[in-house]
Amino acid sequence: MKYKNILLAAAIATIPFLSACSTTNYSLNEERMTVAKAQREIKIGMTSSAVIEALGSPNMVTTDTERRETWVYDKVSTNIQSSSSTKGIWLLLFYGEGREKQASSNQRTLTIIVKFDKNGLVRDFAYRTSTF
């Protein structure tokens, strides 16, 4: 009886920790930065705050001799694909097994450059993507 009470108390004590671990939420609907998103969201004449709302904070900010800002967004993603297969041969009581694993990966870069005029409005933007 005493042993059951100890187990019950231990189970009740772990409930807050289990529920705390299970409350982590991840947003799966967060939209990735793509060329299509840049084409759709960035427009000539929009404000810098609207650009931040659309693309987030830039990786780099520079100014030219006329104090006009240029924002650079530089994103890199890596895709990894792997597959494996198993081959086996039964010979009487012996079993021989061989495994084949194949993996491939590629990286994709996206650079978006947004140029602002002296009033802080988008005057031009460009983008470049590459895969290797």
Number of C-alpha atoms within 10 A of each C-alpha: 5 7 7 9 10 11 11 11 10 11 11 11 11 11 11 11 10 10 10 10 9 9 8 7 6 7 6 6 6 7 9 9 18 17 16 8 13 17 12 10 14 19 17 13 14 15 16 18 13 15 20 11 11 15 19 12 14 16 11 11 14 11 12 8 6 8 11 16 21 20 20 20 18 17 15 13 10 11 9 9 9 9 9 9 9 9 9 10 10 9 8 6 5 8 9 9 10 9 9 9 9 9 9 9 10 11 12 13 15 17 18 20 17 23 21 22 15 11 12 15 21 22 17 15 18 14 16 11 14 10 11 8
